[in-house]
Amino acid sequence: MLNAYYQNKQEVARRIYAAEPLVYSPFFNKDIALGTEGFDHLSRSARGARAQEEQVRRFILLPLAIRILKTATTAQEYRKRYMVVSTPGARRNRYGTTKVQWWAFVALFVRQEIKIRVVVRRVGGGKLHFWSVMLYNMTIPRRRARRRVMDQR
């Protein structure tokens, strides 16, 4: 049962994701790519595959994430790190590392009673691309918030 539900949510998320390959961001004043790297990151982390329940939660949050990218004018978090990246075409410095930057946008959706964070990433001087969406520091107890997200089928 969970497997059929999972496959349905994954397919719906894939269609939503593919419908708009580029999303204009007023914060960056340029487009953010919705590419395979970001969609794959909804299912996997650096440590391996995410639990199906977590993947479904991220698939459900995807339409809200796109809405945030289209409207956000302020980033709540910024992080920069030099790291070894296996992305084709990533320029490396003399130490073999590439600059990777992340911007996070946080929004509260009162009707759904959830707060979510959307992350945009850039590797080296490459394009900005969607990286992740997740539940964020709940204003209501986390378990109740997760239940609300799952109930929004």
N, C-alpha and C positions, 0 to 999 in steps of 0.2 A: 504494500500500500504506500509506504513512504517513498519507495522507488518511483512509482508512477507519478506521485505528487511532485517529487523532486524533478523528474524529467519534464513535467509540464511547466513548472516554474522556471527551469533552465531555458526551455524553448521560448517562453514568453519574454524572458529577460534578453535572450539573444536577439529576438526580433526588435525589441525596443532599442537595444544597443546598435543594431545594424541600420535602423531607420535614420539615424543621424550620425554619420561618421565624424562630423565636425560640429562642435558647439561653441558659439561665440561667447567669450567671457568678458564682461565689462571691467573686471579687475585687471586682467592682462591686456585688454584692448586687442585681443587676437583670438584665434580659434584654438580650441583644445581638441586633440584627436581622441576619438573613442576607438582604440585599436585592440588588437588581440592580446597584447601584454596586459592591459587593464582588465579585460574580461577574464583572462586566465587567472589573474590574481584574486578574483572573487572566489575561485575554486581552490586555489593553492597558495600557500605561503612559502617562505624560504625553507620552512621545516617540513614541507610535504603537503599532501592533500588536507583540506579542511574537512571537518565533520559535515555530513550532508545537511544537518539542521542549520549549521552556521552558513553554509552556502545558500540555502533557501532564504534565510534571513537577508543576506546581501542581495540576492536576486530581487526580493520584494522591495528593498530600499532603493534599487536602481533608478526608478522614475523620479523619486525625490532628489536623488543625487544630481541628476541631469538638470532638474529645476534649480537647484542651488548653484550649479556651475553657470547657468544662464543669468542669474540675478545677483550673485555675490559681488560686492564692491570692496570688501575688506577681508584679508586673510587673518585668521586667528592664530595660526602657527606657521613657522618657517623653519626648515632644517636644511643644512648643507653638510655634505660629507664626501670625502674622497675615498673611493673604493674601487676594487677590481670589478669590472662589469663585463659580462660576456655578450653584450648586445653588439650585433654586427655594426661596424662603422663607428663605434664609440672611440673617440680620440683619447689616447692615454698620454699622461705626462711622462717625464723621465723616470718616475718611480713606478710606472705601470698602473697608475690609478686614474680614474675619471671622476670629475666633479658631478655629484648627483644632488639635485635639489628637490625638496618636497614642500608644497604649500598645502595647508589644511584649512578648509572652510567649514564652519559649524553653524547649524541652523536648528531652531526649535520649531517643531510642528505641533501647535497647541491642540488642534483637533485630534490628532493621533496620539498626543501625549508622549512624544518621543523627541529626542535630541540626537541628531546624527552628524557625523563628520565625513567630509568628502576630501580625498587627497589627490592632488595633481602632482605629477613628477616630471622632471626634465633630466636627461642624462647627457652630460657634456653640454654642447651647444645645440643639441637636437630640439625636436619639437616638444611642446608641452603635451602631455597625455594624461588622461584619466588613469588613476592608479588604484583607488580603493574607496569603499564606502562602508561605514560601520556605525553601530549604535555608539553613542558617546555619553559619558558622565551623566547619568540619568537624573532628572529632576524628580522622578518617581522611582520606587524600588525597581531594580534591574529586572528581576524575574517577571514582575507585572508588565514592564515595558516590552520584554521579549514576547510575552503572551499576546500583547496588543498587536505587535508587528505580525505575528503568525496568524492572528485572527483576521487580518486584512486581505485575505486570499483574494 
